[in-house]
Amino acid sequence: MGAARGLLGKDSGVAAILGTGANSCLYKEEQIIDKPVSLGYMLSDFGSGATLGLSFLQKLLTTQLSMETISHFIDTFNLTTEDILESLYKKKNPNTFCASFAPFIIEHHQYDEHLKQMILDQFHQFIQYYILPFLSSSNSQVKITGSIAHHFSPLLLKAFEECQLETPEIIQSPTDGLIQYHLENV
């Protein structure tokens, strides 16, 4: 609700969060009218830091990335395949572990076409699951917040364009809008 009020105020539209996790809702008359079922990072947090990290690890461990990216990863993290598998399957909070690779992905996606395509694929899934079910001719405004949306905004906007959708507004933080909403409703 806070993100929706911070992004949309008293307007109607789709409010979405794309950060460590992902979520969205249809917001109308200052209420959440509908939202997708949250299935977590393994099944539905498409485009989030956690799923980007998980997809990245899949590509890394199956050598579907450039050798330069793989080499930088090894130099940066000094993790073995066994270390990664243990963190994913035996330790607590594997979603946080996966999301911890988002800064590396941010830094390297410009140089590795496989990473760019992976991110675009994730954003297409994000749009399919979190945005399209709530769009109609009377409600086309989409606003998105979150660190992943902010850092990957050119690719997120490209995914919307490829889906032939209106350009969403990407707002780094909904805090200012939320403060304004509450000031107007005191």
Residue pairs with C-beta under 8 A, 6 or more apart in sequence:
1 32
2 174
2 178
3 15
3 17
3 145
3 174
3 178
4 15
4 25
4 27
4 32
5 30
5 174
5 177
5 178
5 181
5 182
6 145
6 171
6 173
6 174
6 175
6 176
6 177
6 178
6 181
7 13
7 15
7 143
7 144
7 145
7 169
7 171
7 174
7 177
8 15
8 27
8 141
8 143
8 177
9 177
9 180
9 181
9 184
10 30
10 181
10 184
11 141
12 27
12 28
12 29
12 139
12 141
13 26
13 27
13 139
13 140
13 141
13 142
13 143
14 24
14 25
14 26
14 27
14 131
14 134
14 135
14 139
14 141
14 142
14 143
15 24
15 25
15 27
15 143
15 144
15 145
16 22
16 23
16 24
16 25
16 126
16 130
16 131
16 142
16 143
16 144
16 145
16 146
16 149
16 168
17 23
17 24
17 144
17 145
17 146
17 149
18 47
18 48
18 126
18 144
18 145
18 146
18 148
18 149
18 156
19 48
19 49
19 145
19 146
19 147
19 148
19 149
20 48
20 49
20 50
20 95
20 96
20 99
20 102
20 147
20 148
21 41
21 45
21 48
21 49
21 50
21 95
22 44
22 45
22 46
22 47
22 48
22 51
22 126
22 130
22 146
23 35
23 36
23 38
23 130
24 35
24 36
24 130
24 131
24 134
25 32
25 33
25 34
25 35
25 134
26 32
26 33
26 34
26 35
26 134
26 139
27 33
28 139
34 133
34 134
36 44
36 129
36 130
36 133
37 44
38 44
38 45
39 45
40 95
41 48
41 50
41 51
41 54
41 95
41 98
42 54
44 129
45 51
46 122
46 123
46 125
46 126
46 128
46 129
46 130
47 119
47 122
47 123
47 125
47 126
47 148
47 156
48 99
48 126
48 148
49 98
49 99
49 102
49 147
49 148
50 95
50 96
50 98
50 99
51 98
51 122
52 98
52 99
52 101
52 102
52 105
52 118
52 119
52 122
52 148
53 97
53 98
53 99
53 100
53 101
53 102
53 105
54 98
55 118
55 121
55 122
56 98
56 101
56 104
56 105
56 115
56 118
57 84
57 88
57 98
57 101
58 64
59 65
59 114
59 115
59 118
60 69
60 70
60 73
61 81
61 84
63 70
64 114
65 73
65 112
65 114
65 115
66 111
66 112
66 113
66 114
68 111
68 112
69 108
69 111
69 112
69 114
69 115
72 104
72 108
73 79
73 104
76 104
77 104
87 94
87 97
88 94
88 97
88 98
91 97
102 147
102 148
102 151
105 115
105 119
106 151
106 152
108 115
109 115
109 116
109 119
109 152
109 155
110 116
116 155
119 152
119 155
120 155
120 158
120 159
120 162
123 152
123 155
123 156
123 158
123 159
124 159
124 162
124 163
126 159
127 159
127 160
127 163
127 165
131 142
131 165
131 168
132 163
135 142
135 165
140 166
141 169
142 160
142 165
142 166
142 168
142 169
143 168
143 169
143 170
143 171
144 156
144 168
144 169
144 170
144 171
145 170
145 171
145 172
145 173
145 174
147 172
149 156
149 170
150 170
150 172
153 170
156 168
156 170
157 167
157 168
157 170
160 166
160 167
160 168
161 167
171 177
